[in-house]
Amino acid sequence: ASLVPILWETGIGSDVMKPIAAPVVGGMITSTIHVLILVPVFFVMMKERSLRKGGLRPSHELNEPDTVAPSSQ
């Protein structure tokens, strides 16, 4: 975000700094979209696929223990 003013700068040395700042700003925008949108969508798709194949139990079944652990007393 602090590199955005460098992209708009027209002063001395801006011709050197713009090619450096542009990929960094683009990478920050791309990584934000990737982390906030693509990863959760991919996770949900894979979880639904696994549930359909029977590999995972639905989350409401996870709250009920299959066996009771022996007490230490």
C-alpha positions in Angstrom: 0.0 0.0 0.0 2.9 2.4 0.7 4.2 1.8 -2.9 1.1 3.2 -4.5 2.3 6.8 -4.4 5.5 5.7 -6.1 3.4 4.5 -9.0 1.8 7.9 -9.4 5.0 9.9 -8.9 6.2 12.0 -11.9 9.3 13.5 -10.3 13.0 12.7 -10.7 13.8 9.0 -10.4 10.3 7.9 -10.9 11.2 6.2 -14.2 13.5 3.9 -12.1 11.1 3.2 -9.2 7.9 2.5 -11.2 9.1 -0.7 -12.7 10.1 -1.9 -9.2 6.9 -0.8 -7.5 4.4 -2.1 -10.1 5.0 -5.9 -9.6 5.1 -5.5 -5.8 1.7 -3.8 -5.8 0.3 -6.3 -8.2 1.6 -9.2 -6.1 0.0 -7.7 -2.9 -3.3 -7.4 -4.7 -3.1 -10.9 -6.2 -2.1 -12.5 -2.9 -4.9 -10.8 -1.1 -7.5 -12.1 -3.5 -5.9 -15.6 -3.4 -6.0 -15.8 0.4 -9.4 -14.3 1.0 -11.4 -15.8 -1.9 -9.7 -18.6 -3.8 -8.4 -20.7 -0.8 -11.8 -20.7 1.1 -13.7 -21.6 -2.1 -11.2 -24.4 -2.9 -11.5 -25.7 0.7 -15.3 -25.8 0.6 -15.2 -27.6 -2.8 -12.9 -30.2 -1.5 -14.8 -30.7 1.8 -18.1 -31.1 -0.2 -16.4 -33.6 -2.5 -15.1 -35.6 0.4 -18.5 -35.6 2.2 -20.1 -36.9 -1.0 -17.6 -39.7 -1.3 -18.2 -40.7 2.3 -14.6 -39.9 3.4 -15.6 -37.4 6.1 -18.5 -37.4 8.6 -20.7 -34.3 8.7 -19.6 -31.8 11.4 -22.7 -32.4 13.6 -21.6 -36.0 14.1 -18.2 -35.0 15.3 -19.6 -33.6 18.5 -20.8 -37.1 19.7 -17.9 -39.3 20.9 -17.7 -42.8 19.5 -16.4 -44.3 22.6 -16.2 -43.2 26.2 -12.7 -42.9 27.6 -12.1 -44.8 30.9 -11.9 -42.6 33.9 -8.7 -42.3 35.8 -10.4 -42.7 39.2 
